[in-house]
Amino acid sequence: MHYRRLACAVLGFWLAGSICMMVVAAHNFAGADEIAASPSARASKDVLTLGKAETRLLLRHAAAELNRWYFENWERVQLGLGAALLLMLFFGADARSAWLAMTLLMLVATGVQHWLLTPQIIRLGRILDFAFSPESDLYRESHRFSGLHATYSVIELAKLGLGLFLTLQLAKRSKRRSTGVRDEIDSIDDADNGHINGR
């Protein structure tokens, strides 16, 4: 059925987008550290004026703000993808309840990230961007931020696992149905040919 192929395409976009976001987020911070450690010739003067430590904090703050915008808006896209996928499977001719349950679970997980975790991560992240240092009095905020970030990451990995499993199930079902239809057509053709040829 075409709806399964479309569902696989939506899932593929969802999974690829999530993986790309992880890579981009990590690269943004790594890039900030690299620029602060080895600035270009034109930036060296500004780094010396501001100081390497302060430059690093400023660049990491800029990277963090980009990541916050990326993730917040990607979560909105995921909610749309999840809702569309749920409707596709719900109105599919032979959709299974397990597929609907997995899609709903992914959608709920995204909602938890978007409405419960991300706002707190953004708020605490902005507090810690310029205040985190060994002598700062923000240990509680730092510890809570780490816990929220770890929870977010676990949920994201669980979503990826569910999405991959669901994609494989849909692809396998599509292949099985396609093979079954082809066998049935071949069987009918053989029977018709035998009748026509008088065998």
MDAnalysis code that builds the backbone (N, CA, C; Angstrom):
import MDAnalysis as mda
import numpy as np

u = mda.Universe.empty(597, n_residues=199, atom_resindex=np.repeat(np.arange(199), 3), trajectory=True)
u.add_TopologyAttr("name", ["N", "CA", "C"] * 199)
u.add_TopologyAttr("resid", np.arange(1, 200))
u.add_TopologyAttr("resname", ["MET", "HIS", "TYR", "ARG", "ARG", "LEU", "ALA", "CYS", "ALA", "VAL", "LEU", "GLY", "PHE", "TRP", "LEU", "ALA", "GLY", "SER", "ILE", "CYS", "MET", "MET", "VAL", "VAL", "ALA", "ALA", "HIS", "ASN", "PHE", "ALA", "GLY", "ALA", "ASP", "GLU", "ILE", "ALA", "ALA", "SER", "PRO", "SER", "ALA", "ARG", "ALA", "SER", "LYS", "ASP", "VAL", "LEU", "THR", "LEU", "GLY", "LYS", "ALA", "GLU", "THR", "ARG", "LEU", "LEU", "LEU", "ARG", "HIS", "ALA", "ALA", "ALA", "GLU", "LEU", "ASN", "ARG", "TRP", "TYR", "PHE", "GLU", "ASN", "TRP", "GLU", "ARG", "VAL", "GLN", "LEU", "GLY", "LEU", "GLY", "ALA", "ALA", "LEU", "LEU", "LEU", "MET", "LEU", "PHE", "PHE", "GLY", "ALA", "ASP", "ALA", "ARG", "SER", "ALA", "TRP", "LEU", "ALA", "MET", "THR", "LEU", "LEU", "MET", "LEU", "VAL", "ALA", "THR", "GLY", "VAL", "GLN", "HIS", "TRP", "LEU", "LEU", "THR", "PRO", "GLN", "ILE", "ILE", "ARG", "LEU", "GLY", "ARG", "ILE", "LEU", "ASP", "PHE", "ALA", "PHE", "SER", "PRO", "GLU", "SER", "ASP", "LEU", "TYR", "ARG", "GLU", "SER", "HIS", "ARG", "PHE", "SER", "GLY", "LEU", "HIS", "ALA", "THR", "TYR", "SER", "VAL", "ILE", "GLU", "LEU", "ALA", "LYS", "LEU", "GLY", "LEU", "GLY", "LEU", "PHE", "LEU", "THR", "LEU", "GLN", "LEU", "ALA", "LYS", "ARG", "SER", "LYS", "ARG", "ARG", "SER", "THR", "GLY", "VAL", "ARG", "ASP", "GLU", "ILE", "ASP", "SER", "ILE", "ASP", "ASP", "ALA", "ASP", "ASN", "GLY", "HIS", "ILE", "ASN", "GLY", "ARG"])
u.atoms.positions = np.array([
    [0.853, -1.193, 0.000],
    [0.000, 0.000, 0.000],
    [0.889, 1.244, 0.000],
    [0.401, 2.287, -0.700],
    [1.173, 3.516, -0.816],
    [1.323, 4.226, 0.526],
    [0.355, 4.088, 1.413],
    [0.439, 4.796, 2.683],
    [1.631, 4.311, 3.502],
    [1.993, 3.025, 3.356],
    [3.149, 2.513, 4.096],
    [4.447, 3.110, 3.572],
    [4.534, 3.267, 2.263],
    [5.723, 3.883, 1.678],
    [5.842, 5.338, 2.112],
    [4.717, 6.035, 2.124],
    [4.715, 7.430, 2.564],
    [5.080, 7.527, 4.040],
    [4.566, 6.593, 4.838],
    [4.892, 6.562, 6.267],
    [6.386, 6.317, 6.468],
    [6.957, 5.427, 5.665],
    [8.403, 5.173, 5.749],
    [9.197, 6.416, 5.386],
    [8.726, 7.168, 4.384],
    [9.407, 8.397, 3.984],
    [9.369, 9.428, 5.111],
    [8.208, 9.556, 5.765],
    [8.075, 10.495, 6.890],
    [8.998, 10.083, 8.033],
    [9.010, 8.800, 8.338],
    [9.888, 8.303, 9.390],
    [11.360, 8.518, 9.041],
    [11.709, 8.289, 7.784],
    [13.090, 8.504, 7.359],
    [13.517, 9.942, 7.528],
    [12.630, 10.875, 7.161],
    [12.921, 12.299, 7.336],
    [13.056, 12.636, 8.819],
    [12.170, 12.068, 9.642],
    [12.192, 12.312, 11.087],
    [13.509, 11.818, 11.695],
    [13.886, 10.594, 11.371],
    [15.110, 10.022, 11.928],
    [16.357, 10.757, 11.430],
    [16.388, 11.050, 10.133],
    [17.546, 11.754, 9.571],
    [17.681, 13.148, 10.175],
    [16.553, 13.823, 10.347],
    [16.589, 15.157, 10.949],
    [17.102, 15.126, 12.374],
    [16.680, 14.147, 13.151],
    [17.124, 14.036, 14.540],
    [18.627, 13.763, 14.623],
    [19.109, 12.889, 13.762],
    [20.542, 12.577, 13.759],
    [21.350, 13.812, 13.345],
    [20.867, 14.523, 12.319],
    [21.548, 15.744, 11.876],
    [21.598, 16.784, 12.984],
    [20.532, 16.905, 13.755],
    [20.505, 17.871, 14.848],
    [21.555, 17.536, 15.895],
    [21.721, 16.266, 16.203],
    [22.744, 15.859, 17.172],
    [24.145, 16.232, 16.681],
    [24.383, 15.972, 15.399],
    [25.695, 16.269, 14.821],
    [25.951, 17.774, 14.813],
    [24.943, 18.549, 14.399],
    [25.091, 20.006, 14.335],
    [25.342, 20.596, 15.720],
    [24.589, 20.127, 16.721],
    [24.751, 20.649, 18.078],
    [26.156, 20.394, 18.605],
    [26.665, 19.190, 18.395],
    [28.017, 18.856, 18.858],
    [29.059, 19.678, 18.099],
    [28.858, 19.836, 16.789],
    [29.830, 20.571, 15.976],
    [29.862, 22.044, 16.345],
    [28.715, 22.630, 16.687],
    [28.683, 24.040, 17.069],
    [29.573, 24.312, 18.277],
    [29.476, 23.474, 19.303],
    [30.304, 23.660, 20.494],
    [31.773, 23.374, 20.203],
    [32.030, 22.323, 19.435],
    [33.413, 21.997, 19.082],
    [34.034, 23.122, 18.262],
    [33.240, 23.712, 17.360],
    [33.732, 24.825, 16.555],
    [34.049, 26.040, 17.399],
    [33.201, 26.319, 18.395],
    [33.457, 27.449, 19.287],
    [34.757, 27.260, 20.055],
    [34.979, 26.063, 20.558],
    [36.220, 25.772, 21.294],
    [37.437, 25.887, 20.376],
    [37.284, 25.414, 19.146],
    [38.406, 25.444, 18.203],
    [38.780, 26.877, 17.832],
    [37.759, 27.713, 17.609],
    [38.027, 29.116, 17.268],
    [38.687, 29.841, 18.429],
    [38.210, 29.579, 19.653],
    [38.796, 30.230, 20.821],
    [40.240, 29.791, 21.043],
    [40.526, 28.525, 20.786],
    [41.880, 28.002, 21.005],
    [42.842, 28.423, 19.906],
    [42.353, 28.445, 18.658],
    [43.225, 28.792, 17.524],
    [42.510, 29.796, 16.625],
    [42.405, 31.045, 17.041],
    [41.693, 32.045, 16.246],
    [42.457, 32.380, 14.967],
    [41.727, 32.885, 13.999],
    [42.367, 33.326, 12.760],
    [43.221, 34.556, 13.040],
    [44.036, 34.916, 12.057],
    [44.939, 36.057, 12.243],
    [44.168, 37.343, 12.541],
    [43.044, 37.533, 11.867],
    [42.262, 38.762, 12.062],
    [41.547, 38.758, 13.408],
    [41.230, 37.573, 13.916],
    [40.517, 37.498, 15.199],
    [41.456, 37.446, 16.398],
    [42.728, 37.192, 16.182],
    [43.680, 37.037, 17.289],
    [43.737, 38.266, 18.176],
    [43.705, 39.447, 17.566],
    [43.784, 40.683, 18.342],
    [42.599, 40.811, 19.288],
    [41.398, 40.515, 18.786],
    [40.196, 40.600, 19.628],
    [40.225, 39.557, 20.737],
    [40.744, 38.362, 20.416],
    [40.846, 37.312, 21.431],
    [41.811, 37.729, 22.528],
    [42.942, 38.351, 22.152],
    [43.919, 38.808, 23.141],
    [43.328, 39.916, 24.007],
    [42.544, 40.786, 23.393],
    [41.924, 41.883, 24.148],
    [40.901, 41.353, 25.140],
    [40.064, 40.452, 24.668],
    [39.000, 39.915, 25.526],
    [39.505, 38.829, 26.464],
    [40.510, 38.073, 26.013],
    [41.005, 36.933, 26.791],
    [40.432, 35.640, 26.247],
    [41.245, 34.603, 26.240],
    [40.797, 33.325, 25.655],
    [39.605, 32.739, 26.407],
    [39.638, 32.835, 27.733],
    [38.545, 32.252, 28.517],
    [37.225, 32.957, 28.238],
    [37.265, 34.303, 28.221],
    [36.042, 35.054, 27.957],
    [35.573, 34.867, 26.515],
    [36.520, 34.794, 25.599],
    [36.160, 34.551, 24.193],
    [35.471, 33.203, 24.047],
    [36.003, 32.200, 24.722],
    [35.409, 30.867, 24.658],
    [33.989, 30.877, 25.207],
    [33.783, 31.570, 26.351],
    [32.445, 31.663, 26.929],
    [31.477, 32.339, 25.969],
    [31.933, 33.420, 25.326],
    [31.073, 34.161, 24.399],
    [30.717, 33.311, 23.186],
    [31.717, 32.622, 22.632],
    [31.461, 31.779, 21.460],
    [30.563, 30.595, 21.798],
    [30.783, 30.003, 22.964],
    [29.935, 28.874, 23.374],
    [28.514, 29.351, 23.658],
    [28.371, 30.567, 24.160],
    [27.030, 31.129, 24.363],
    [26.321, 31.297, 23.020],
    [27.048, 31.802, 22.013],
    [26.463, 31.959, 20.679],
    [26.062, 30.595, 20.103],
    [26.941, 29.588, 20.273],
    [26.632, 28.239, 19.790],
    [25.415, 27.672, 20.519],
    [25.346, 27.914, 21.830],
    [24.216, 27.413, 22.622],
    [22.908, 28.052, 22.182],
    [22.937, 29.347, 21.892],
    [21.720, 30.025, 21.441],
    [21.247, 29.469, 20.105],
    [22.181, 29.189, 19.210],
    [21.810, 28.568, 17.937],
    [21.185, 27.192, 18.169],
    [21.817, 26.399, 19.024],
    [21.296, 25.058, 19.312],
    [19.912, 25.118, 19.933],
    [19.693, 26.082, 20.809],
    [18.372, 26.219, 21.441],
    [17.312, 26.508, 20.405],
    [17.643, 27.392, 19.475],
    [16.676, 27.719, 18.417],
    [16.445, 26.501, 17.527],
    [17.516, 25.821, 17.154],
    [17.392, 24.637, 16.294],
    [16.492, 23.579, 16.941],
    [16.791, 23.236, 18.187],
    [16.053, 22.149, 18.836],
    [14.605, 22.529, 19.093],
    [14.357, 23.763, 19.526],
    [12.989, 24.187, 19.812],
    [12.122, 24.103, 18.562],
    [12.674, 24.557, 17.435],
    [11.898, 24.532, 16.195],
    [11.857, 23.140, 15.575],
    [12.911, 22.354, 15.734],
    [12.883, 20.973, 15.240],
    [11.852, 20.155, 15.993],
    [11.673, 20.431, 17.275],
    [10.639, 19.736, 18.044],
    [9.257, 20.061, 17.486],
    [9.037, 21.314, 17.090],
    [7.749, 21.678, 16.489],
    [7.531, 20.905, 15.184],
    [8.595, 20.802, 14.385],
    [8.495, 20.029, 13.139],
    [8.184, 18.567, 13.456],
    [8.832, 18.016, 14.473],
    [8.595, 16.622, 14.851],
    [7.147, 16.391, 15.279],
    [6.577, 17.349, 15.993],
    [5.180, 17.217, 16.402],
    [4.272, 17.147, 15.173],
    [4.582, 17.961, 14.165],
    [3.810, 17.899, 12.922],
    [4.003, 16.585, 12.197],
    [5.246, 16.121, 12.119],
    [5.524, 14.834, 11.472],
    [4.839, 13.682, 12.201],
    [4.899, 13.720, 13.528],
    [4.274, 12.662, 14.318],
    [2.770, 12.620, 14.135],
    [2.142, 13.804, 14.118],
    [0.690, 13.862, 13.919],
    [0.316, 13.352, 12.529],
    [1.094, 13.755, 11.511],
    [0.820, 13.289, 10.141],
    [0.997, 11.777, 10.036],
    [2.053, 11.260, 10.652],
    [2.309, 9.814, 10.612],
    [1.203, 9.043, 11.317],
    [0.747, 9.557, 12.433],
    [-0.326, 8.899, 13.175],
    [-1.600, 8.824, 12.339],
    [-1.924, 9.900, 11.643],
    [-3.116, 9.909, 10.784],
    [-2.966, 8.931, 9.619],
    [-1.762, 8.893, 9.024],
    [-1.523, 7.950, 7.920],
    [-1.766, 6.512, 8.357],
    [-1.199, 6.171, 9.506],
    [-1.328, 4.798, 9.987],
    [-2.744, 4.493, 10.464],
    [-3.396, 5.485, 11.063],
    [-4.747, 5.275, 11.584],
    [-5.726, 4.981, 10.456],
    [-5.569, 5.704, 9.342],
    [-6.495, 5.512, 8.222],
    [-5.977, 4.508, 7.202],
    [-4.829, 3.876, 7.489],
    [-4.308, 2.848, 6.598],
    [-5.205, 1.628, 6.593],
    [-5.225, 0.947, 5.466],
    [-6.148, -0.188, 5.297],
    [-5.848, -1.327, 6.265],
    [-4.571, -1.573, 6.548],
    [-4.230, -2.701, 7.422],
    [-3.254, -2.283, 8.527],
    [-3.447, -1.056, 9.026],
    [-2.571, -0.563, 10.084],
    [-2.735, -1.410, 11.347],
    [-1.626, -1.698, 11.987],
    [-1.655, -2.487, 13.206],
    [-1.648, -1.584, 14.428],
    [-2.271, -2.054, 15.491],
    [-2.347, -1.250, 16.710],
    [-0.964, -0.987, 17.295],
    [-0.023, -1.928, 17.094],
    [1.339, -1.739, 17.604],
    [2.016, -0.565, 16.904],
    [1.768, -0.406, 15.596],
    [2.351, 0.723, 14.862],
    [1.795, 2.043, 15.402],
    [0.495, 2.077, 15.640],
    [-0.128, 3.280, 16.184],
    [0.412, 3.597, 17.573],
    [0.598, 2.552, 18.380],
    [1.104, 2.751, 19.739],
    [2.530, 3.309, 19.723],
    [3.375, 2.781, 18.834],
    [4.754, 3.268, 18.756],
    [4.803, 4.716, 18.277],
    [3.978, 5.035, 17.282],
    [3.937, 6.409, 16.771],
    [3.434, 7.361, 17.845],
    [2.386, 6.946, 18.561],
    [1.843, 7.783, 19.631],
    [2.870, 7.982, 20.733],
    [3.629, 6.946, 21.036],
    [4.669, 7.046, 22.060],
    [5.760, 8.029, 21.632],
    [6.162, 7.977, 20.360],
    [7.151, 8.927, 19.850],
    [6.620, 10.355, 19.902],
    [5.336, 10.513, 19.586],
    [4.716, 11.834, 19.600],
    [4.640, 12.388, 21.023],
    [4.244, 11.537, 21.963],
    [4.171, 11.963, 23.373],
    [5.558, 12.311, 23.901],
    [6.555, 11.496, 23.532],
    [7.925, 11.765, 23.966],
    [8.409, 13.117, 23.455],
    [8.069, 13.441, 22.207],
    [8.436, 14.745, 21.650],
    [7.732, 15.868, 22.404],
    [6.467, 15.638, 22.755],
    [5.734, 16.635, 23.539],
    [6.365, 16.871, 24.905],
    [6.812, 15.801, 25.551],
    [7.488, 15.929, 26.846],
    [8.768, 16.746, 26.684],
    [9.520, 16.455, 25.626],
    [10.739, 17.222, 25.378],
    [10.425, 18.698, 25.153],
    [9.429, 18.960, 24.310],
    [9.160, 20.333, 23.884],
    [8.560, 21.194, 24.999],
    [7.603, 20.624, 25.730],
    [6.878, 21.438, 26.703],
    [7.393, 21.313, 28.143],
    [8.082, 20.241, 28.452],
    [8.554, 20.058, 29.821],
    [10.073, 20.226, 29.971],
    [10.841, 19.600, 29.099],
    [12.298, 19.604, 29.256],
    [12.978, 20.812, 28.624],
    [12.658, 21.091, 27.373],
    [13.360, 22.149, 26.648],
    [13.244, 23.524, 27.322],
    [12.072, 23.954, 27.784],
    [12.018, 25.263, 28.446],
    [12.944, 25.352, 29.663],
    [13.025, 24.280, 30.445],
    [13.904, 24.291, 31.615],
    [15.378, 24.263, 31.206],
    [15.678, 23.473, 30.167],
    [17.056, 23.400, 29.677],
    [17.509, 24.758, 29.159],
    [16.634, 25.452, 28.437],
    [16.976, 26.777, 27.919],
    [17.181, 27.773, 29.052],
    [16.269, 27.767, 30.026],
    [16.369, 28.715, 31.148],
    [17.651, 28.506, 31.940],
    [17.928, 27.259, 32.307],
    [19.133, 26.971, 33.088],
    [20.399, 27.173, 32.246],
    [20.326, 26.846, 30.975],
    [21.489, 27.010, 30.109],
    [21.918, 28.458, 30.020],
    [20.959, 29.355, 29.928],
    [21.284, 30.787, 29.843],
    [21.863, 31.311, 31.156],
    [21.446, 30.723, 32.242],
    [22.030, 31.104, 33.533],
    [23.477, 30.651, 33.615],
    [23.739, 29.456, 33.107],
    [25.067, 28.851, 33.250],
    [26.056, 29.264, 32.164],
    [25.577, 29.857, 31.071],
    [26.466, 30.185, 29.960],
    [27.681, 31.009, 30.385],
    [27.455, 32.025, 31.219],
    [28.544, 32.906, 31.625],
    [28.922, 32.759, 33.092],
    [28.161, 31.926, 33.812],
    [28.394, 31.848, 35.251],
    [29.114, 30.593, 35.682],
    [29.250, 29.608, 34.784],
    [29.825, 28.340, 35.205],
    [31.344, 28.445, 35.345],
    [31.798, 28.225, 36.540],
    [33.236, 28.189, 36.843],
    [33.401, 27.434, 38.149],
    [34.595, 26.937, 38.447],
    [34.794, 26.153, 39.669],
    [34.366, 26.883, 40.933],
    [34.487, 28.236, 40.938],
    [34.152, 28.962, 42.163],
    [32.727, 29.502, 42.167],
    [31.958, 29.246, 41.129],
    [30.601, 29.782, 41.074],
    [29.687, 29.054, 42.042],
    [28.638, 29.765, 42.471],
    [27.692, 29.210, 43.438],
    [26.447, 28.704, 42.717],
    [26.654, 27.951, 41.642],
    [25.544, 27.468, 40.835],
    [25.595, 25.958, 40.673],
    [26.080, 25.285, 41.700],
    [26.214, 23.829, 41.609],
    [24.846, 23.177, 41.421],
    [23.840, 23.644, 42.154],
    [22.508, 23.039, 42.051],
    [21.945, 23.189, 40.640],
    [22.081, 24.408, 40.068],
    [21.590, 24.639, 38.710],
    [22.348, 23.780, 37.705],
    [23.666, 23.682, 37.887],
    [24.484, 22.883, 36.975],
    [24.101, 21.408, 37.048],
    [23.889, 20.922, 38.266],
    [23.517, 19.516, 38.443],
    [22.146, 19.240, 37.829],
    [21.208, 20.151, 38.012],
    [19.864, 19.983, 37.442],
    [19.918, 20.051, 35.913],
    [20.727, 20.965, 35.388],
    [20.876, 21.084, 33.940],
    [21.415, 19.782, 33.352],
    [22.416, 19.205, 33.995],
    [23.002, 17.948, 33.516],
    [21.970, 16.828, 33.527],
    [21.156, 16.795, 34.599],
    [20.120, 15.766, 34.691],
    [19.061, 15.907, 33.615],
    [18.636, 17.150, 33.360],
    [17.639, 17.396, 32.316],
    [18.194, 17.050, 30.938],
    [19.438, 17.418, 30.708],
    [20.067, 17.142, 29.418],
    [20.203, 15.635, 29.191],
    [20.579, 14.911, 30.253],
    [20.703, 13.454, 30.139],
    [19.340, 12.813, 29.857],
    [18.306, 13.299, 30.546],
    [16.950, 12.783, 30.323],
    [16.506, 13.035, 28.891],
    [16.778, 14.232, 28.395],
    [16.434, 14.575, 27.019],
    [17.135, 13.630, 26.037],
    [18.412, 13.376, 26.280],
    [19.197, 12.513, 25.388],
    [18.672, 11.084, 25.391],
    [18.308, 10.573, 26.569],
    [17.767, 9.209, 26.665],
    [16.454, 9.107, 25.894],
    [15.590, 10.112, 26.047],
    [14.316, 10.113, 25.324],
    [14.566, 10.168, 23.820],
    [15.554, 10.983, 23.411],
    [15.849, 11.101, 21.986],
    [16.347, 9.776, 21.405],
    [17.209, 9.099, 22.137],
    [17.705, 7.798, 21.678],
    [16.586, 6.763, 21.632],
    [15.687, 6.812, 22.616],
    [14.542, 5.894, 22.619],
    [13.638, 6.153, 21.416],
    [13.423, 7.420, 21.083],
    [12.624, 7.768, 19.896],
    [13.278, 7.248, 18.620],
    [14.588, 7.411, 18.532],
    [15.301, 6.915, 17.355],
    [15.163, 5.396, 17.231],
    [15.278, 4.705, 18.356],
    [15.122, 3.258, 18.348],
    [13.730, 2.846, 17.919],
    [12.710, 3.493, 18.476],
    [11.327, 3.190, 18.094],
    [11.082, 3.490, 16.620],
    [11.589, 4.643, 16.170],
    [11.392, 5.034, 14.777],
    [12.045, 4.066, 13.814],
    [13.250, 3.629, 14.145],
    [13.946, 2.668, 13.284],
    [13.207, 1.332, 13.250],
    [12.758, 0.864, 14.420],
    [12.023, -0.401, 14.486],
    [10.721, -0.316, 13.690],
    [10.017, 0.818, 13.827],
    [8.759, 0.993, 13.109],
    [8.999, 1.047, 11.601],
    [10.073, 1.713, 11.191],
    [10.406, 1.774, 9.765],
    [10.664, 0.382, 9.203],
    [11.416, -0.421, 9.940],
    [11.711, -1.781, 9.493],
    [10.440, -2.619, 9.408],
    [9.543, -2.441, 10.375],
    [8.286, -3.184, 10.353],
    [7.433, -2.803, 9.151],
    [7.345, -1.515, 8.870],
    [6.556, -1.056, 7.726],
    [7.165, -1.531, 6.410],
    [8.504, -1.442, 6.319],
    [9.177, -1.875, 5.093],
    [9.009, -3.377, 4.876],
    [9.137, -4.151, 5.958],
    [8.978, -5.593, 5.847],
    [7.550, -5.958, 5.437],
    [6.580, -5.268, 6.013],
    [5.174, -5.532, 5.688],
    [4.885, -5.184, 4.231],
    [5.461, -4.059, 3.771],
    [5.253, -3.653, 2.379],
    [5.854, -4.668, 1.423],
    [7.050, -5.157, 1.755],
    [7.712, -6.140, 0.901],
    [6.926, -7.442, 0.863],
    [6.421, -7.857, 2.025],
    [5.651, -9.097, 2.093],
    [4.373, -8.997, 1.278],
    [3.692, -7.837, 1.401],
    [2.446, -7.645, 0.647],
    [2.726, -7.600, -0.850],
    [3.821, -6.899, -1.213],
    [4.173, -6.792, -2.624],
    [4.510, -8.164, -3.204],
    [5.254, -8.970, -2.465],
    [5.613, -10.315, -2.912],
    [4.375, -11.198, -3.024],
    [3.471, -11.061, -2.048],
    [2.243, -11.852, -2.074],
    [1.373, -11.522, -3.268],
    [1.258, -10.233, -3.572],
    [0.452, -9.808, -4.728],
    [1.084, -10.306, -6.010],
    [2.418, -10.237, -6.122],
    [3.110, -10.704, -7.323],
    [2.907, -12.204, -7.522],
    [3.009, -12.972, -6.415],
    [2.787, -14.425, -6.517],
    [1.373, -14.737, -6.974],
    [0.428, -13.944, -6.435],
    [-0.966, -14.179, -6.800],
    [-1.198, -13.872, -8.271],
    [-0.599, -12.804, -8.759],
    [-0.741, -12.435, -10.170],
    [-0.127, -13.500, -11.067],
    [1.075, -13.982, -10.690],
    [1.741, -15.022, -11.474],
    [0.915, -16.296, -11.516],
    [0.309, -16.619, -10.355],
    [-0.514, -17.818, -10.288],
    [-1.725, -17.709, -11.208],
    [-2.351, -16.545, -11.226],
    [-3.507, -16.323, -12.089],
    [-3.098, -16.379, -13.551],
    [-1.948, -15.763, -13.892],
    [-1.467, -15.783, -15.269],
    [-1.202, -17.201, -15.742],
    [-0.576, -18.002, -14.873],
    [-0.289, -19.386, -15.238],
    [-1.572, -20.162, -15.497],
    [-2.559, -19.956, -14.627],
    [-3.832, -20.664, -14.784],
    [-4.528, -20.256, -16.075],
    [-4.509, -18.948, -16.364],
    [-5.154, -18.468, -17.589],
    [-4.441, -18.996, -18.824],
    [-3.139, -19.022, -18.796],
    [-2.377, -19.512, -19.942],
    [-2.666, -20.987, -20.204],
    [-2.783, -21.742, -19.116],
    [-3.075, -23.163, -19.281],
    [-4.431, -23.384, -19.937],
    [-5.417, -22.547, -19.576],
    [-6.756, -22.668, -20.143],
    [-6.736, -22.308, -21.649],
    [-5.994, -21.232, -21.955],
    [-5.958, -20.780, -23.353],
    [-5.245, -21.788, -24.237],
    [-4.153, -22.353, -23.747],
    [-3.369, -23.282, -24.552],
    [-3.944, -24.687, -24.554],
    [-4.995, -24.900, -23.790],
    [-5.635, -26.203, -23.772],
    [-4.861, -27.236, -23.017],
    [-3.930, -26.834, -22.169],
    [-3.140, -27.800, -21.399],
    [-3.882, -28.236, -20.158],
])
